[in-house]
Amino acid sequence: MYEHMKKVREELLNTLNELSNEEFNEKPSTDEWSVGQVVDHLQKMEKVVLESLKKSIHHAEDKTVEEKQLEIVTDRSRKVPAPDYVVPSPVPIDRIKVITALEEARRDLINFTELLAKDFDLTSRALKHPVLGELSIKQWVEFVGYHEERHLLQIKEAKEKIGA
């Protein structure tokens, strides 16, 4: 369940390490996020997913739902506006703080889901996702990795646009 997430995170961190602090906060255009803002969005999103799981787990339906093809999340041709609560802060973003927050969010999500997995099968409970419909708890966790992969592609595009 965590393998894809870990692979994407490793690539993301390697990509971030290639950037200077200036490049981290440079916006490709006025209506696009900087790399730092993308990372801020990612850490906010992971925290929201964790908090949603914590609040909703006892209300999750005890049923098995068909697995979705989460790869669709990485399709950047389909634009999905970010809800206000995960819109990044304006630049500049403190590089160390936001990467630390991203790592803490992942650690907390994995710790929580590992605890949940001791009590029940993560494929046997479902919660509604705002875009994808019903997902098992397992797929909710996997979604995080695909969401991050989507934004890793965005970061690569931004790097190219700013000449990094």
N, C-alpha and C positions, 0 to 999 in steps of 0.2 A: 504493500500500500504506500510506503514512503519512498520507494526507490526512485520513481520519476521525480518527485519533489526534491530529493537530495541531489540528483543529477543536475536539474535545472538551477538549483541554488548555487551549486559549485560553479557552474558556467556564469551565472550572474555575478558572483563575487569576483571571479577572474576578470570579467569584463569591466567591473567597477574599478578594479585595481589598476587598469590601464589608463585611467583618466586622471588628469590633474584636478585640483580643487576648482579651478576656473572652469574647466570643461564640465565638471560635475554639475555646475549651476548655470551653464550657458543654455539658453533656450534656442532651439533651432529656428523658431519664428515666434511672433507675439502670441499666436493662438495655440502653441504647442508647449507641452511640459518639458522642462529640463530633465536630465537624467536624475538629478536629485529629487525633483518633484515626483518622478515615476517611482523611485524607491520609497518616498514618503507615502505615496498612495498604496504601495504594496504592503508596507508595515501596518497601515491603518486598516486595510482590507483583512489582513490575517487576524488582527485583533477583533474586528467585527465578527468574523466567522467564528472565532473561539467564543466570544461572548454570546452570540446567537445560539451556538450549540449548548452552552452552559444553561441558558435560559429556557431553551426549548426541548431539551433532551427528555424531560419527563412527560412532555406533551406529544412527543414523536409517535406517530402511528406504528404499532407493532405489526409490520407487514413487509413483505419483500417486494421491491419495485424493480422493473426492468432496468438494467444498467444502461446509462446513456453513453454515447461516444463523446467523451469529454475533449477529444482533440479539436472539436469544433470551436472551442473557446479560444484557440490560438489563431483563428482566422481573423486577421486584422482588417479584412475588407468589410467586415460587419462591425460597424461602430456601435458601441453601447455607452451611453453617457454615464459617467460615474455619479452615484448619489452624493449629495452634499457632504455627508458624514465621512466620505473617503476621498474627497477632493484634497489634493495636496496643499500645503502651505505655500505662500508665495516665496520666490527665491530671495535670499540665498538659504539653502538648506545646509545645516551642519552635517557634513559628511560622516564623521565618526558617530555622532548621536543617532542619525537615522539608520545607519547600517547596524549599530548595536541594537536599536529598537526592532529592526527587522529580524535579527538573529534571536532576540528574546521572544518575539511573537511566535516564531517557528518552534522554539524549544517548548513554550507553553502549550501550543497546539498539540504537539506530539505527546507531551506528558499527559495532557488531559485525555486524548484519545486512547492512549495506552491504558490508562486507568479505566476508561469506559469499556474497553475490550475485555477486561477481566470480569465484568458483570454481564455482558451480553454480546452477541454477534452483531458487529457494526453493519452488517448487510440486512439485518432483520428489523431495522427501524428507519422510517423515512420522514423527511422534512421538506417542505416546499422551498425551492430556490426561485428567486424572482424572475430569472430568465429561462432556466432549464427545466422548470417544473419539479416534480418530486424526485428527490435524490436520497439514496441511503446515506447514513452517516459516513460510511466508508467513502462513498463518492463525493460527499461534501469535502472531506479531507483531501481527496485526490484532486478535486476542483482547484484547490489552492495552488497546486503545482502547475496546472495548465494555465491558470490565470497569470501566474508568475512568468510562465513561458511566453505568453502573449506579450507581456510587458518587456520581457527580455528582447523580443523582436523589435519592440518600439524603441528600446534603448539603443539597439544596434543601428536603427534608422536614424536616431538623433545623433549618434556619434558620427555617422557618415555625413549628415547635413552640416555639422559644425566643424567637420574636418579633423576629427580626433582619431 
